[in-house]
Amino acid sequence: MELRLMEQFVAVAETLHFGRAAERLHMSQPPLSMAMQRLEGELGVTLLERNRRGVRLTAAGEVFLAEVRQVLAGAQRAMTLTRRTARGEAGMLRLGCMGPAVAAGLPALVHGFRQQHPDVRILLEEQVSVRQLAMLRDGALDLAVVRLHGELPAGMQVRLLFRDEYVAAVPQSHPSAAKEMVRMEDMRDDSLILYPRSMGAELYDAVIAACHGAGFSPRIEQEVATKSTTLALVAAGLGVAFVPASLARAGYAGVSFVPLQSALPVVEMYGAWLAGCTNPVVERFMEYALHSAQPCI
């Protein structure tokens, strides 16, 4: 049964007048009368009683009207949702993130986007950059917020989202905890808590080079994968670390964050997605991220 035939029936049922219904549908009356006869023939029941005083619905017609209204409303919802999904205004986004991006303002960005697009469901997964990029390639993520460490992954597109600088994270009992600024050479006698080189060789090497440039070789006591573990070790007095300044805004018990004068590179976090991505929400989210009033870039 065609939707058009249902719409014609609703017009007749609501006006109870073939002439007014035909005007509402922008058609002539004879084809409308024939359409209603065809509809009743398909159903094998009488929907409309016609006499000299007008038209009225039969009991079957009343039931059919209620059901048809639901069908037409459902069809309209389906068309609207389909179009909105194609524009990236509805659907789902599997978004990878890492600790520094969360501290730098990603939650506020997600919240703002959801306020504008309540029909988009966002699933966040926190992983280190290397793991996120692997998940993108495997199709487990639609979009990732990562550090590239100077390497542009093959087959991916990227846009800069956040910039951050490094600060020194030291135990609150550390001699430098109360300083307004520390230099790399102030850390020469401290144990350094660093992440494994496999997680980002360029940045790892930059830390080592900055230490050498300050006249000492770092004593690396611990290598850990996450910022939360790094700060826990610093708070326990097991060493010092260099972390993005955004982490300082959230604070951490037992840790002092001190501005750092060093040759360390600026922390840059990128939105990354597969070239040829077919999820329109990715483009919509990146467009919002790059043009919103959130403190990006």
C-alpha positions in Angstrom: 0.0 0.0 0.0 1.4 3.4 -1.0 2.0 6.1 1.5 0.4 8.5 -1.0 -2.9 6.5 -0.8 -2.7 6.6 3.0 -2.2 10.4 3.0 -5.3 10.7 0.7 -7.4 8.7 3.0 -6.3 10.8 6.0 -7.3 14.0 4.2 -10.8 12.6 3.4 -11.2 11.2 7.0 -10.2 14.5 8.6 -12.4 16.7 6.3 -15.2 14.3 5.8 -15.6 16.0 2.4 -14.2 14.9 -0.9 -14.1 18.3 -2.4 -12.2 19.9 0.5 -9.9 16.9 0.8 -9.1 17.2 -3.0 -8.3 20.9 -2.5 -6.0 20.1 0.4 -4.2 17.5 -1.7 -4.0 19.8 -4.7 -5.9 17.3 -6.9 -9.3 17.0 -8.6 -12.1 15.1 -6.8 -12.8 12.2 -9.3 -9.3 10.7 -9.0 -9.6 11.0 -5.2 -12.9 9.2 -5.1 -11.4 6.5 -7.3 -8.4 6.2 -5.0 -10.6 5.7 -2.0 -12.6 3.0 -3.8 -9.3 1.3 -4.7 -8.1 1.5 -1.1 -11.3 -0.1 0.1 -11.0 -2.8 -2.6 -7.4 -3.6 -1.4 -8.6 -3.9 2.2 -11.9 -5.7 1.4 -13.7 -3.4 3.9 -15.8 -0.2 3.8 -13.9 2.7 5.3 -16.2 5.6 4.3 -20.0 5.8 4.2 -21.2 8.2 1.5 -24.7 9.7 1.3 -26.4 12.9 0.3 -25.6 14.5 3.7 -21.9 13.8 3.4 -19.2 11.3 4.4 -18.6 9.6 7.7 -16.1 7.0 8.9 -17.2 3.4 9.6 -15.9 1.7 12.7 -13.2 0.1 10.5 -12.4 3.5 9.1 -11.8 4.9 12.6 -9.4 2.1 13.4 -7.6 2.4 10.0 -7.3 6.2 10.5 -5.5 5.8 13.9 -3.1 3.2 12.5 -2.4 5.1 9.3 -1.5 8.2 11.2 1.1 6.2 13.1 2.5 4.7 9.9 2.8 8.2 8.3 4.4 9.7 11.4 6.8 6.8 11.5 7.7 7.2 7.9 8.3 11.0 8.4 10.5 10.2 11.4 12.5 7.7 9.4 13.0 10.2 6.6 14.0 13.0 9.0 16.4 10.8 11.0 18.0 9.5 7.8 18.6 13.0 6.5 20.0 14.2 9.8 22.2 11.1 10.0 23.6 11.8 6.6 24.4 15.4 7.7 26.1 14.1 10.9 23.4 15.5 13.1 22.4 12.1 14.4 24.2 8.8 14.8 27.2 7.6 16.9 30.8 8.7 17.3 33.4 6.4 18.8 35.9 8.9 20.1 39.4 7.9 21.4 41.1 10.2 23.8 44.1 10.4 26.1 44.6 12.0 29.6 46.2 15.3 28.4 43.4 15.9 26.0 40.9 15.4 28.8 42.7 17.9 30.9 43.1 20.3 28.0 39.3 20.7 27.5 38.0 17.7 25.5 35.1 17.0 27.9 33.8 20.6 27.5 34.1 20.2 23.8 32.1 17.0 23.8 29.5 18.6 26.1 29.1 21.6 23.8 28.8 19.4 20.7 26.1 17.2 22.4 24.2 20.3 23.4 23.9 21.2 19.7 23.5 17.6 18.5 21.5 15.7 21.2 20.8 12.9 18.8 24.5 12.0 18.4 25.7 9.4 20.9 29.4 9.7 21.8 31.3 6.8 23.2 34.6 7.8 24.7 37.6 5.4 25.1 40.8 6.5 26.8 43.9 5.0 25.3 47.5 6.0 24.6 48.1 7.5 21.2 49.7 4.4 19.7 46.8 2.2 20.7 44.3 4.8 19.4 45.9 4.9 16.0 45.8 1.1 15.8 42.1 1.1 16.8 41.4 3.6 14.0 43.0 1.3 11.4 41.0 -1.6 12.8 37.8 0.3 12.6 37.2 0.2 16.3 37.3 4.1 16.5 35.9 6.7 14.3 38.0 9.6 15.6 41.0 9.8 17.9 42.7 12.6 19.8 46.3 11.8 19.7 49.9 13.0 19.8 51.7 12.3 16.5 55.3 12.8 17.7 56.3 14.1 14.3 54.9 11.2 12.3 51.8 11.5 10.0 50.2 8.1 10.0 49.6 6.7 6.5 46.1 6.8 5.3 44.9 9.2 7.9 43.8 12.8 8.0 44.7 15.0 11.0 43.8 18.5 12.3 45.4 20.3 15.3 43.0 20.6 18.2 45.0 21.5 21.4 48.4 23.0 22.2 50.0 22.7 25.6 53.4 23.3 27.2 55.4 21.2 29.6 55.7 21.9 33.3 57.7 20.1 36.0 55.7 17.8 38.3 57.6 17.5 41.6 56.7 16.2 45.0 55.4 19.0 47.3 58.4 18.4 49.5 60.8 19.0 46.6 63.1 22.1 46.9 61.8 23.4 43.6 58.1 23.1 44.6 57.8 26.7 45.7 59.8 28.2 42.8 58.1 30.4 40.2 60.2 28.7 37.4 62.6 25.8 37.2 65.2 25.0 34.7 66.2 21.6 33.4 69.5 21.7 35.2 67.6 22.0 38.5 66.4 18.4 37.9 69.9 17.0 37.5 70.0 15.2 40.8 66.4 13.8 40.6 65.1 10.5 39.4 63.1 11.0 36.2 59.8 9.3 35.7 59.3 8.8 31.9 57.1 6.8 29.6 58.6 4.0 27.4 60.3 5.1 24.2 58.0 2.7 22.3 55.1 5.1 23.0 56.8 8.0 21.2 60.4 7.9 20.2 60.6 11.6 19.1 59.4 13.1 22.3 61.3 10.6 24.4 64.5 11.6 22.6 63.6 15.3 23.0 63.5 14.9 26.8 66.9 13.1 26.8 68.3 15.8 24.5 67.0 18.6 26.7 68.7 17.0 29.7 71.9 16.7 27.8 71.6 20.2 26.7 71.3 21.3 30.3 74.6 19.5 31.1 73.5 16.2 32.6 72.3 12.7 31.7 68.9 11.9 33.3 68.6 9.1 35.8 65.4 7.2 34.6 64.1 5.2 37.5 60.6 4.4 36.3 59.0 4.1 32.9 55.1 4.2 33.0 52.5 4.4 30.3 49.9 6.8 31.8 49.9 10.3 33.3 47.8 9.1 36.3 50.5 6.6 37.2 53.2 9.1 36.6 51.6 11.6 39.0 51.0 8.9 41.6 54.7 8.0 41.6 55.7 11.7 41.8 53.3 12.2 44.8 55.0 9.2 46.5 58.4 10.9 46.2 59.8 8.4 43.7 60.9 11.1 41.2 60.0 14.1 39.0 58.3 14.2 35.6 57.6 16.6 32.8 53.9 16.8 32.0 51.5 19.0 30.0 50.5 22.1 31.8 46.8 21.3 31.4 47.2 18.5 34.0 48.1 21.2 36.6 44.7 22.8 36.3 43.1 19.7 37.7 45.7 19.4 40.4 46.9 16.3 42.1 47.4 15.7 45.8 51.0 15.7 46.8 52.3 17.1 43.5 53.4 20.7 42.7 53.4 21.8 39.1 56.1 24.4 38.4 56.6 26.3 35.1 59.6 24.9 33.2 62.2 26.7 31.2 63.4 24.1 28.7 63.9 23.1 25.1 61.0 20.6 25.2 58.6 20.8 22.3 55.1 22.1 22.7 52.5 19.4 23.4 50.3 19.2 20.3 47.2 17.0 20.2 45.5 16.2 16.9 42.1 14.9 15.8 42.9 11.9 13.5 40.6 9.9 11.3 40.9 7.5 8.4 40.9 9.0 5.0 37.7 8.1 3.3 35.8 7.8 6.6 32.1 7.3 5.9 30.8 8.4 9.3 29.4 12.0 8.7 29.5 12.7 12.5 33.4 12.8 12.3 33.3 15.8 9.9 30.5 17.5 11.9 32.5 17.1 15.2 35.7 18.3 13.7 33.9 21.3 12.2 32.5 22.2 15.6 35.8 21.6 17.4 37.7 24.0 15.0 35.1 26.7 15.0 33.5 26.6 18.5 34.2 29.0 21.3 35.9 26.2 23.3 39.5 26.9 24.2 40.9 24.8 21.4 44.2 25.7 19.6 
